[in-house]
Amino acid sequence: NNRGAKVVRTVSCSMLIDTEFAEHLAQFIMTPVGHTYVGNAVKTEGAVIGIEESGHIFLPQYAYYDDALFVPLKIIELASQAGKSVHELASEHPTYPFEEIVHKCPDNLKFSVVERVKEKVGKKYSNLSTIDGVKVIFEDGWALIRAANTSPKIRLYVEAKTKERFEEIKSEFSRMLTEELALDAL
C-alpha cells in the first residue's frame, strides 16, 4: 500500500521481487546475502519489507525481526481477505526457473576463486553487481557466483524467464566456475 516505499532484498533473491513490486514504484535496496544485512538495511533505510532468498522476511510495521510463523499467517490472511486459497493466490503470480548449485571449495581458496571469476566476467559483461561475489544481470535472467560465508563452498545461483535461457546461463556459468575450481586442484 506504500507507493514508492523501500524494499530490501538480497543479491540472491528472485527477479520476480522487482517485477511484483515495480507496479508500486518501489525503491529497491540490494544487500549481500545474510539475515543480518537484510535486518540492518530494513532499519537504516526505513524499508517496508526485507527479503532474503532463504526465507527470512522482515515486516517492520509489526516487528524488526523476521518471524518464521508470522509470514505464512500473513499470507493466509491475505488469501482469506481475497476469498481465495493460498494456492489460487500464488497461482496469480509468475514463477521463473531458479537453481542454487553448491560447489565445495576450501575456505582458504573460495574468495580467490570468486575474484578470478569476477575478473573474467568483468571483461565479458558490463551489467554487474559486486555487492556479494559477482552477479551478471541480463534482460531475461542472471547468474550469481559467491563464496559462502559460513562453510567451505561457492554457490552459483541462476534464474531466467524461460527454461531455455535458464539452461544457457547455467551452462555458461557452471563451466566457468568449474574451470576456475580446477585451477586450484592442479
Helices and strands as residue ranges (DSSP letters): E 6-10, H 16-22, E 27-31, H 35-45, E 49-51, E 57-58, H 70-82, H 86-91, E 98-104, H 107-124, E 128-129, E 134-138, E 141-147, E 153-160, H 163-185
